[in-house]
Amino acid sequence: MGNLIKSTLSIQIYEILKQDIIQGTIKPGEKLTLKFLQARFQVSSTPIREALTRLTEDNLVTYYSNVGIRVVELTEKDLREIYQFMGTLDSIAIAYAWESGNYEPMLQDLTDNIHNSQKYLQDGNEKEWILCSDSFHLVAYDYCNNKRLQSSAAKMRGQLTIMSASYEQDSTYQHQIQQEHEEIFHLLQERDVSRAEGKMKEHLDHSLEIALKYVHEKKGAPK
């Protein structure tokens, strides 16, 4: 890690750890110690602490007084709250983007997203498809013209992505998710914003069902 820029050390460390957590390289429940992270990044404790503070604010890690910092472990109750809340926020983002006058450029970005995700799915490019799938939900926020909505969604999406990045590796789920994204997109093309909002909430409900099924299957898997 010798190429880190001193002025942005904490930001770079934060981004690296965030991706490691979201992608599952650092597992839920895993302890993050200053000693280990200092050895990994070859820096002082200050930028490490700053990065961990940001991860705590993102609800990706939790501080326990007698234990230290651990990567968040999501319960079924957590998953229900997260997916339901994100379904509401994603729907609001669509409505705000429609009202903001940014609808046409949003549609163009969604057109590109759907085109790319179809190609990645056909080519079996799992990694790029997962990135595209996550980006689909972010497009409306780019055009909603509401920083508070964007901030609220950003803080919650990290936890959701920890879960979705796991089950989205299953091709069966990939095709279901892709189909639902395309249904939402076609409703938006037809300017049927109200139905698109409802379909987005329905899509997050279905994603919650997939997440819970994945958790149950994982618990039942042989050790």
C-alpha positions as CSV (number, residue, x, y, z in Angstrom):
1,M,0.0,0.0,0.0
2,G,3.0,2.3,-0.5
3,N,1.3,4.4,-3.2
4,L,-1.4,6.0,-0.9
5,I,-1.5,9.8,-1.0
6,K,-1.0,11.2,2.5
7,S,-3.7,13.9,2.2
8,T,-6.4,11.3,1.4
9,L,-5.1,8.3,3.4
10,S,-8.3,7.9,5.5
11,I,-10.5,8.3,2.4
12,Q,-8.6,5.7,0.4
13,I,-8.5,3.3,3.4
14,Y,-12.2,3.8,3.9
15,E,-13.0,3.0,0.3
16,I,-10.8,-0.1,0.3
17,L,-12.3,-1.5,3.5
18,K,-15.9,-0.6,2.3
19,Q,-15.4,-2.6,-0.9
20,D,-13.9,-5.5,1.1
21,I,-16.9,-5.6,3.4
22,I,-19.5,-5.2,0.7
23,Q,-17.9,-7.8,-1.5
24,G,-17.5,-10.3,1.4
25,T,-13.7,-10.3,1.4
26,I,-14.0,-9.2,5.1
27,K,-16.8,-11.3,6.5
28,P,-19.8,-10.3,8.7
29,G,-18.8,-10.5,12.3
30,E,-15.0,-10.2,11.6
31,K,-13.1,-8.1,14.0
32,L,-11.1,-5.2,12.7
33,T,-8.1,-4.3,14.9
34,L,-5.8,-1.2,14.6
35,K,-2.8,-3.4,14.8
36,F,-3.9,-5.5,11.8
37,L,-5.0,-2.6,9.7
38,Q,-1.8,-0.6,10.5
39,A,0.2,-3.6,9.3
40,R,-1.9,-3.9,6.2
41,F,-1.8,-0.3,5.1
42,Q,1.6,0.7,6.7
43,V,0.2,3.9,8.2
44,S,-0.3,5.4,11.6
45,S,-3.5,4.9,13.7
46,T,-5.0,8.3,12.8
47,P,-6.2,7.6,9.2
48,I,-7.3,4.1,10.3
49,R,-9.5,5.5,13.0
50,E,-10.9,8.1,10.6
51,A,-11.7,5.4,8.1
52,L,-13.4,3.2,10.8
53,T,-15.4,6.2,12.0
54,R,-16.8,6.6,8.4
55,L,-17.6,2.9,8.2
56,T,-19.4,3.2,11.5
57,E,-21.5,6.1,10.2
58,D,-22.3,3.9,7.1
59,N,-23.5,1.2,9.5
60,L,-21.0,-1.3,8.0
61,V,-19.1,-1.8,11.2
62,T,-20.2,-1.7,14.9
63,Y,-18.1,-0.7,17.9
64,Y,-18.5,-2.8,21.1
65,S,-16.9,-1.4,24.2
66,N,-15.2,-4.6,25.4
67,V,-14.6,-6.2,22.0
68,G,-13.7,-3.5,19.5
69,I,-14.9,-3.0,16.0
70,R,-16.6,-5.8,14.1
71,V,-18.2,-5.9,10.6
72,V,-22.0,-5.7,11.0
73,E,-24.0,-9.0,11.1
74,L,-27.5,-8.6,9.7
75,T,-30.4,-10.3,11.4
76,E,-33.7,-11.2,9.6
77,K,-35.3,-8.2,11.3
78,D,-32.5,-6.0,10.0
79,L,-33.0,-7.3,6.5
80,R,-36.8,-6.7,6.6
81,E,-36.2,-3.1,7.8
82,I,-33.5,-2.4,5.2
83,Y,-35.3,-3.8,2.2
84,Q,-38.6,-2.2,3.1
85,F,-37.0,1.2,3.7
86,M,-35.0,1.1,0.5
87,G,-38.1,0.2,-1.5
88,T,-39.7,3.3,-0.2
89,L,-36.6,5.5,-0.8
90,D,-36.1,4.1,-4.3
91,S,-39.7,4.9,-5.2
92,I,-39.4,8.4,-3.8
93,A,-36.3,8.9,-5.9
94,I,-38.2,8.0,-9.0
95,A,-41.0,10.5,-8.1
96,Y,-38.5,13.3,-7.4
97,A,-36.6,12.7,-10.6
98,W,-39.8,13.0,-12.5
99,E,-40.7,16.2,-10.8
100,S,-37.3,17.7,-11.1
101,G,-37.3,18.0,-14.9
102,N,-34.4,15.5,-15.2
103,Y,-36.6,12.7,-16.5
104,E,-35.1,12.4,-20.0
105,P,-31.4,12.2,-19.0
106,M,-32.4,9.7,-16.3
107,L,-34.1,7.5,-18.9
108,Q,-31.0,7.7,-21.1
109,D,-28.9,6.5,-18.2
110,L,-31.4,3.7,-17.5
111,T,-31.4,2.7,-21.2
112,D,-27.6,2.4,-21.1
113,N,-27.8,0.4,-17.8
114,I,-30.4,-2.1,-19.1
115,H,-28.4,-2.5,-22.3
116,N,-25.2,-3.2,-20.5
117,S,-26.7,-5.5,-17.9
118,Q,-28.4,-7.6,-20.6
119,K,-25.0,-8.0,-22.4
120,Y,-23.2,-8.9,-19.2
121,L,-25.9,-11.4,-18.3
122,Q,-25.7,-13.0,-21.7
123,D,-21.9,-13.1,-21.6
124,G,-21.9,-14.6,-18.1
125,N,-19.9,-11.7,-16.8
126,E,-21.1,-12.0,-13.2
127,K,-18.9,-9.3,-11.7
128,E,-19.9,-6.5,-14.1
129,W,-23.6,-7.6,-14.1
130,I,-23.7,-7.3,-10.3
131,L,-22.2,-3.8,-10.5
132,C,-24.8,-2.9,-13.2
133,S,-27.6,-4.3,-11.1
134,D,-26.6,-2.2,-8.1
135,S,-26.2,0.9,-10.3
136,F,-29.8,0.5,-11.7
137,H,-31.1,1.6,-8.2
138,L,-28.7,4.6,-8.1
139,V,-29.7,6.3,-11.3
140,A,-32.9,7.9,-10.0
141,Y,-30.9,9.4,-7.1
142,D,-28.5,11.1,-9.5
143,Y,-31.5,13.0,-10.9
144,C,-33.8,13.4,-7.9
145,N,-32.3,16.9,-7.0
146,N,-32.6,16.1,-3.3
147,K,-29.3,15.8,-1.3
148,R,-31.0,14.6,1.9
149,L,-32.6,11.8,0.0
150,Q,-29.3,10.9,-1.6
151,S,-27.6,11.0,1.8
152,S,-30.2,8.8,3.5
153,A,-30.0,6.2,0.7
154,A,-26.2,6.1,0.6
155,K,-26.0,5.3,4.3
156,M,-28.5,2.4,3.9
157,R,-27.4,0.9,0.6
158,G,-24.1,-0.4,1.9
159,Q,-25.8,-2.8,4.2
160,L,-28.2,-3.9,1.5
161,T,-25.3,-4.4,-0.9
162,I,-23.5,-6.7,1.6
163,M,-26.5,-9.0,1.2
164,S,-27.3,-8.6,-2.5
165,A,-23.7,-9.2,-3.5
166,S,-24.0,-12.7,-2.0
167,Y,-27.2,-13.9,-3.6
168,E,-26.7,-12.1,-6.9
169,Q,-24.0,-14.6,-7.7
170,D,-26.8,-17.2,-8.3
171,S,-27.8,-17.2,-12.0
172,T,-31.4,-18.0,-11.1
173,Y,-31.7,-14.9,-9.0
174,Q,-29.8,-12.8,-11.7
175,H,-32.5,-13.5,-14.3
176,Q,-35.3,-12.7,-11.9
177,I,-33.7,-9.4,-10.9
178,Q,-32.9,-8.5,-14.5
179,Q,-36.5,-9.1,-15.5
180,E,-37.9,-6.9,-12.7
181,H,-35.4,-4.1,-13.6
182,E,-36.6,-4.2,-17.2
183,E,-40.3,-4.1,-16.1
184,I,-39.6,-1.0,-14.0
185,F,-37.6,0.5,-16.9
186,H,-40.4,-0.1,-19.5
187,L,-43.0,1.6,-17.1
188,L,-40.7,4.6,-16.9
189,Q,-40.4,4.7,-20.7
190,E,-44.1,4.8,-20.9
191,R,-44.2,7.7,-18.4
192,D,-46.3,5.5,-16.0
193,V,-44.4,6.8,-13.0
194,S,-46.9,5.8,-10.4
195,R,-46.8,2.1,-11.5
196,A,-43.1,2.3,-11.8
197,E,-42.9,3.4,-8.1
198,G,-45.2,0.5,-7.1
199,K,-43.1,-1.9,-9.1
200,M,-39.9,-0.7,-7.5
201,K,-41.4,-1.4,-4.0
202,E,-42.6,-4.8,-5.2
203,H,-39.1,-5.5,-6.6
204,L,-37.5,-4.8,-3.2
205,D,-40.1,-7.0,-1.5
206,H,-39.1,-9.8,-3.9
207,S,-35.4,-9.1,-3.2
208,L,-36.1,-9.4,0.5
209,E,-37.7,-12.8,-0.1
210,I,-34.5,-13.9,-2.0
211,A,-32.3,-12.5,0.8
212,L,-34.2,-14.4,3.5
213,K,-34.2,-17.6,1.5
214,Y,-30.5,-17.2,0.9
215,V,-29.9,-16.8,4.7
216,H,-32.0,-19.8,5.5
217,E,-30.2,-22.0,3.0
218,K,-26.9,-20.8,4.3
219,K,-27.8,-21.7,7.8
220,G,-29.0,-25.1,6.7
221,A,-25.8,-25.8,4.7
222,P,-23.4,-28.4,6.2
223,K,-20.5,-27.0,8.1
